[in-house]
Amino acid sequence: MDKVLKRTNMCGELRAADCGKRVVLNGWIQKRRNLGALIFCDLRDKTGIVQIVFNDTVPAELFEKADKLRSEYVVGIAGEVRERESKNADLATGEIEIIADELVIYSEAETPPIYIKDDDEVSESLRLKYRYLDLRKNKMQRNLAFRHRVAKIARDFFDTEGFVEIETPMLINSSPEGARDYLVPSRVNPGKFYALPQSPQLFKQMLMVSGTDRYCQIVKCFRDEDLRADRQPEFTQIDLEMSFVDVDDVLDIQERFLQKAFREAMGVEIQLPLPRLTYDEAMDRFGSDKPDTRFGFELKKLNDTVKDCGFVVFTGALEAGGDVRGIKIDGGSEKFSRKDIDKLQDAAKAYGAKGLVWIRVNEGEYASSANKFFSKEEFDEIAAVFDAKVGDLILIVASEKPSVVFDSLGFLRCEIAERLGILDKKQFNLLWVVDFPLYEYDDEEKRFVAKHHPFTSPKEEDIPLLDTDPGKVRAKAYDIVLNGVEIGGGSIRIHDKDLQSKMFETLGISAEEAQLKFGFLLEAFKYGVPPHGGLAYGLDRLVMLMAGEDSIREVIAFPKNQAAVCGLCGAPTPVADAQLEELSIAVALNEQE
């Protein structure tokens, strides 16, 4: 067996100042080129790539050994750093090379099924199947190191602020509020199941009851829900809870953490205090409770302007208690063809919109999908609402359901910004959305459900509305939003047992059901509970945005695909009948499965 060369340097960290220095490097061969009297190899480790040169002055045995090298061979190399005659501006190490005088081949490699390079366009399914190769890419190594850095900054910051990191259980009782639980059968308690935690919510509140005062944890959470680019069945939270606090106390400490994280991890300075938008203002201006404020295209309300226009699409929506709103795209008249607008309309229909009224502002006239229904004077009034100028494009949605208007236009403004290429990934717009509704009405169940969770405290001034108009009660809840993505959220919790009972009553949760689902928490609340509140960040989402990635799978070592399957190990998989029998479980699948 070849000896292991004791590494003295990392490949990507060598520079011109190291010329004349003898170094020992370990890593993978990226590629090899034989020019007869010279053999060039690119050596790669997690820090980058450096060029290795074997010339014909070395012993013949060493030169022949170097000639056998192929991509992904794992080697150790020793030699002297010297200045390159032909510089490579594309490499951080492009001014130097290593003149090798020693080579150890630790292991050979077959031709890999995917290229080990950052700009490889291989399918994601192959990347996940061969994740151990995919992770060799410098970009992926940078992402994992960056994630580690952000997590360490969080731990260090909250430690200095008096938080104690405490682990909470992974096997808990099922409480299907929100997403579906992942269930774990119990062998020693046949017919009974644990649930994997969707969050440590109840346990961190128990820690506040216990007198811990300030708790934090970087913790795995599990939700059985439909997947998107920013969702995984298992994900990681930076979870926090504090006693004797109100909203401003929680937000202040989180702003200082975010400022520190961006400064130390990226060298980006975040100005404090962060902007705050109420939920109502966010919806009114952006059509979303997680608005992207890197660009304009803000929503404008047209109800008063068009209420007597005679256009049944608008008047019908208003008579049914609905809404008419629109957005203006500066210079959009020339940027979007009729075909482009038709595609936007089709996309808006996925959010419930029945159509899209468009208006092009031309010199002295208007072109519109509703030309025959409006006079020039009426178009003038609409244009004035948007302060529209020649060359602008106005897009309008009307619906008897205001939520459809918000969802459609909220989507369109972001979709258009994406198509125009005006989203700057190096711009970081952080903001708080506060004063969420405490409840939202579920049309299917015909009852109010908690907007966040049933332990969220209402604002004190809205408590009387619990009996008279629950839909107008505002919560002491807050989300932190970065570039249109919710990266965290939390609330001040209810600590008064009578108010908690009232909350359950409004949600239609009986005393018996509350005891069954949350009995241990309610029991603990009998013995003195401090005012408390907290927040949880989605660590994966936060790192994804900071790193400029579009998917959290780019910052997770071994993620699941969009079918919630691990491309590497194939989980979930069937298990042996003997295992099922041991757990007292029988599996019945539908015929199509």
N, C-alpha and C positions, 0 to 999 in steps of 0.2 A: 504493500500500500504506500502511495506517495505521501511524503510528509506534508503538513499544512504550513504554508508560509504565514508568518505572523504579520498581519496587516498593519501598516503604519499610516496609510492615508486613504481617503475616499476618492473615487475617480472624478466626480464632478466638482470637487473643491480645489483641484490643482490649478494654479495660475502661473503667469510669467515670472512672478517673484520666486517661484520654486525652482527655477532653472538651476542646474548644477546639483540638485538634491537627489539622493538615492531614495527611492520609495518602493514599498511593497503593496500591491493592490490585489484584491480578490473580487471576482464577479463573474459575469456571463459574457461570452463572446456575442457581440451584436452582428458582426459580419467580418469576413476575411477576404483579402485581395492579395494574390501572388503575382508580383511583377518580375519574377526571375531572381534577381539578386536581392530583392527586398520583399518582405511579407508585411503587409499592414493589417492590423486587427483593431476593431473598435471594441473596447472593454466597457461593460456597463455594470453599475451597481445602483443602489436606490438614490444616489445623489446626482447621477448623470453619466456621461460617456467621455472617454478619453482615448486618443489614438495611441496604439502600441506599434512599435517598429522592431522587426527582427531583420538584421542585415547579414551579409555573408561573412562578416568578421567573427560571428559567434561560432562555437563548435558545430560541426556538421550534424551531430546528434540533436542538438537543440533546434537547429534550423529545420531539420526533417520533422521534428515533433511539432513545431509551429505550423508546418505545412498541412498537418492533419486536422488542425482546428476547424470547427464548423459552428454555425449559429447555435447558440444556447449551450455550448460546452461550458462547464464550470471550471474556472482556472484560478491559479495564483500566479502573479507575474511580478518580478523584481527588475528594476532598472533605473536609469538616470533620466531626470527630466531635462529636456532641452527645448530651445525655441524651434518652432516649425518654420520651414522655409516657405511653405504655402499655407497661409492662414485660412481658417474656416470661421467666418463671421457668424455662422448659424449655431456654433457650439460655444458654450461658456468657456470651454477648455481649448478653444480653437487656435490659441497662440502657441500651444506647447504640444509635445508628444513625449512618449517614454521610449527610450532606447533599451530594449529588454536584454537581459543577460541571464535570466533564470525563468523557467516555466514549469509549473506543476499542473497537470490535468487531473482535477478531482473527480469529474464524471463526464461521460459523453452524453449526447442527446440526439434523439431522432428529430427529423424535420418537424417543427411545431405546426399544429393545425391552424394557428392564427399568428399573424405577424406581431412581434413585440415592438410596436412603435406607436407613439401617441396619436398619429393621424390615421391609424388603421380604420377602415370603414367596414369591418366585419360585422355581421349581424349580432344583436345583443344576445340572442339565444346561444350562439357559439361562445361569446365572451363569458357568459355565465357558466356554461358547461365546462370551459377550461379557465375558470376564474384564477387558478393558481398561476397560469401564464399571463392572463390579462393584468393581474396585479404586479407583474414584473415591469410594466410600463412606468416610465418615470412620472407621468401625469398621475397615475393611480397611487404611486408611492408618495407623491407630494400631497395628494388629497388625504391619505390616511395620516400622514404626519401633521397636516394642517388640522384635521379633526382632533388628533391628540392634543395639539397646542391649544385649541379653543377649550377643550374639556379641562385641561390643566389650569388655564386662566380662570375658568369658572370655579374650580375647587379652591384655588389659592385665594381668589377674591372673597368668596363666601366664608372661607375660614377666617380671614382677617375681620370679617363683619360679625363674627360670633356664631356662625351657623355650625351645627354638628351634623356630620354625614352619618346617617343611620339607615341600615337596610330594612326594608319591609318585605313581608312574605310574598312569594311567587304563587303559592297554592292557597287560594282564598275561596270564600263562598260566592256563588253566582248571583249577580244582581243586574239583570239585563236592562239597564237604562242606557239609551243611546245605541251604540254599536252592539253587535252580537258578541257573546263571550266565546273564547276557546275553552273547551271543557276537558278535564283530565279525570278519567275514571279512577276510583279508589279500589284497590284489591282487598284491603283489610276491612273496608266498609262496603260490601257488595251493593250495587244499585245506587250508590251515591257518587257524586262528582265534585271535584274542585273546579274552580275557574281560574284561568290566568288573568292577572289584573289588567284592566284597561287603563288604570292609573292607580297610584297609591292613595287616592283621595281620602277614604275613610281612615286609613291607618295614619296618615300624616295629621289628620284632625285629632286622632287619639293621642298622638305624640304631644300636641298642644295641651290637651287635657292633662297629660302626664307631667307637664311642667318643663318640657324640653326647651320651650321658648323660641328657638330658631333651628329649624331642621332643613337639611338639603340632601339630595341624593341624585346621582346620575344612574338612571334605572331603566330597565327594559319594561315595555308595556306591550299589550297584545290586543288587537281588535280585528274581529272577523268581518271585514267590510270590503266593498268593491275598491279595487286599487287604481291609483293614478300615479302620475310621475312623482308626486310628493307624498305618497302613502306607501306603507309596508305593513304586512300583518304583524310583524314585530318591529318596534321602533324604540328610540331612546329619548328619554326626557331628562332635562335638568329640572328637578322637582324641588319646590321650595314652600315653606310655610313659616309664618311668623305670628307671635302672640302680641297682644296689646298694640295693635296697629289699625289704621284706617287706610283708605285708598291712597292718599298722598304718600304715606310712609312706604307702602309697597312699591309704588311707581318710582319714587326717588331712588331707592337702592337698586332697582333694576336698571334705571337709566345709567347709573354710575357703573354698573357691571358691563352694560353694552358699550359704553364709552371706552372702558378699559380693554374689552375684548377686541374691538375694532382697532384701537391704537396699537396694542401689543402684538396682535396676530397679523395685522395688515399694514400698519402705519397710516391708517385712515382716521381722521379726527372727526368725531361726532359732536355736534354742538348741542348743548343742553340749555334749558329743558327741551325735551322733545315736544313737537306739536301734539295737541289733543283735539280730537273730533268726537262729538257725541255721535251715538249710533244714528240718530235722526239726521244729523248734518251729513254724515258719511253717505247715507243712502240718498239723501236729497241731491247732493252734489256729484256723487260718483256711481250711484246705483249699486253699491257694494259696501258690506261692513268690513272689508279688507281692501281699501282703495290703494291703487298705485298712483302716487302723486308726482311721478317723474315727468308727466306730460299733462296737457290740458284736457280738452274735449269734455268739459264738465256738463252735466245734465242741466237743462233749463225746462221749467214747468210752463206749459202752454194753456193750461185749463181756462184761465180768464180770457186769453187772447182768442181762443177758437170756440168758446162755448156757444156762440150764436152764428157760427160760420155756415151751417146747413150741410156740412159734409158729414154724412151719417156715421162714418167710421170713427170720427172724433166725438160727435155729439152723442152717439149711442153709448160709447164708452163712459162719457161723463154722466149721462143720465143713469147709468147702472152703478154709479159710485166709484168709477174708475179714474184713470189718469191719462194725460197726454203729455209726453215729454220728448225732448230731442237733444241731439248733440251736433256741434258744428265742427267740421274738419277744415282747418285753415288750408286754403289752396287745394282742397279735395276735389273740386270740380274737374280739374285736369288730371289728377292722380288716379281717379277711379272711373273706369268705363262703365257702361250700362251692365255689361257682363259681370264686372267686379261687384257692382251693387247687388245684382241678382244673387251672387254667391253669399254676400253678407246677409241678404234677406233669408236665404235658406238656412244659414247658420243661426240667425235669430229665432227662427221657428222652433229650433230645438229647445229654446227657453220659453216656449209658449206663445210667442208673438204670432199673430195671424198674418202680418205683413209689415212692410217697411215703406213709409212715405218718404220720398227723397225730393230735395229741392236744390237745383243748381242756381247759384247767384251769378247771373251774367250782366253785361253792361246794359243797363236800362231795361232789363227784363228778367224773367225767371223761366227755367225749364223744370218741370216737375212731373212726377207720376200722378199728381192730383191737379193738373193744370185746369181742367174743365170745371173744377169745383171752387176755385179761388180767383178773385180779381187781383190785379196788380197791387191794389191798395191793401188787400188782405195779406198778400205775400210780403208787402213792405212791413206790416205789423209783426209778422212772424220773424222776419229777418232782423227787425229791431231788437227783439228779445235776445237774440244771439250776438248782436253787434256784428252781423255778417257783412262781409265785403265782397266785391267782385272776385270771382274765382273760388269762393268757399262752397262747401257742400253741407247741407243740413239733412240729417236723418232723424225721422220721427217715428215713435212707436206709441200706439194707443191700445188700451185694454181695460176691460171692466175690473181686472185684478191689478192693483198697483204693483204687486210683487212681480208680475210678468214684465211690466214696463222697466222696473229696476233691474231685473235679471238680464233682460235682453240688451238694454243699453249699457249696463255694466260690463257685459261680455263684449259688446261691439266696440266700446272705446279702447279696450285692451287689445282686441283682435286687430283693429285698425292700426294702433300704435306699433304692433308687431309687424304688420305687413309694410308699414312705412319705414321700418328699420330705425325707429327713433328711441328704442329702449336701450339705455346705456347700463350694462352690467357692472360698470365701475362706479355708478352713482348709487348711493345707498340712502334712500328716503325712509326713515323710521318715523313712526307715529303711533300714538295710542288711540284706540277707539273705546269710548267709555259710555256709561249710562245705557247699557243694553236693556231691551225689554226683559222683565223677569220671566214672563211667560210668552209662549206663542201658541196659537190655536191650531189644533190638528183637525183638519176637515174630515179625515177618515174616521177618527175616533170620536169626533164631536166633543172635544174637551180641550182644556188648556194643558199643555205640557211644559216642563221647565226648559227655558232657552239654553241654560247651561247644565245645572244639576240642582236637585231639590234642596241643597244646603246653602245656596247662594242667598245672601242677605238683600232684602229690598232697601231702597233709600228710605230713610226715616220719614221724610215728608210725604212719601207715597203709601205708607202702611195703611192709612184709612181706605185707600182704593182697593185693598184686597177684598173687601166686602161688596163694594159697589161697582168697580170697573177694573177687574184684574188685568185686562189687556193693556192698560195704561201705566201699570206699575213698572218703574225703572229699577234695575238691579245695580248693586255695587259690584259690577263686573267690568272687566277691562281686557282688551286684547292688544298685544303688541304686533304691529304690522310692518313688514319690510318689503318694499317694492311690490305691493299687491298680494303678498303671501302672509298669512297669519303664522307667525313663528312662535307664539306663546299666548297664553291667556290664563286668567284666574279671577278670583273674586274675594271679597270679604264674606266670611261665612256667618250663618246664623248661630248665635250662641245662647239665645233665649229659648227655652223649651216650649213656651207657649206660642211664640212666633213660629217655631219649627212645626208645631202641630197644626197651626193655621196654614202653613205652606202645604203640608200634606193634604189637608182638607180641600184646599183650592185645586190641587192636582188630582183630586178624586182618589187619593190613597187612604184607605181605611186605617184605623189604629192597628188592626190585626195585621194588615199587609205591611205597614211600616215596621211593626215589631218583627215580622218574619224576615224582612229584607235588611233592616238597619238596627235591629234590636240592641246589639252590643254597643253601638254608638249612642243610642238614646239612653241606654242604661248608664253609660259613662257620664252623660250630660246631667244626670241627677246629682252629681257630686262636685259641682263647681267647674265651670268651663270659662276660660278667658276669651275676650274678643280676639279673633284671629282671622287671618287671611293669607293667601299665597298666590302662587303662579307656577306654571310649568312651561318650559320652553321645549319645542321640538328640536332637539340637538341636530338631528339629521337635516331638517329643513334649514336651520340657521347656518350650518356649515355649507350646505349646498349653495345657498345664495351668496355667502361670503366668498366661496371659491369660484363663483361664476358658472356653476353647473346648472343644467336644466332638469336633472333628475336626482333624487336622493340615492338612487342605486350607484351613482358615481362616487359617493362618499361613505358607502357601507361596504365592508370587506366581502361579505357573502350574502347578498340580498336575494329575495325571492323575485320571480318574474311577475308579470301582470296577471298570471293565473295562480298566484300565490304558491308557486312551485320552486323549489331550490334546484337550479340548473346543474349544480355540482353533485349533490347526493341524491337528487330525485324526490326528496320529501315533499308532500306526504306520500307514503307507500302503504300497500296492504301489509297486514301482520299475520302471523301464523294463527291458525284456529286455536291452538293450545293457549296462546296468549289471551285471546278473547275469552276462552272458557275460564281462565284463571281470574279474569276481571268480571265474569258474569255478564258478558255482553254478547248479543247476537246482532249481526249486521244484515239489514234488508235493503237492497238497492232497487230502484226502479228499473224496469226492463231496458229503457234507453241508456242506462248507465252501465 
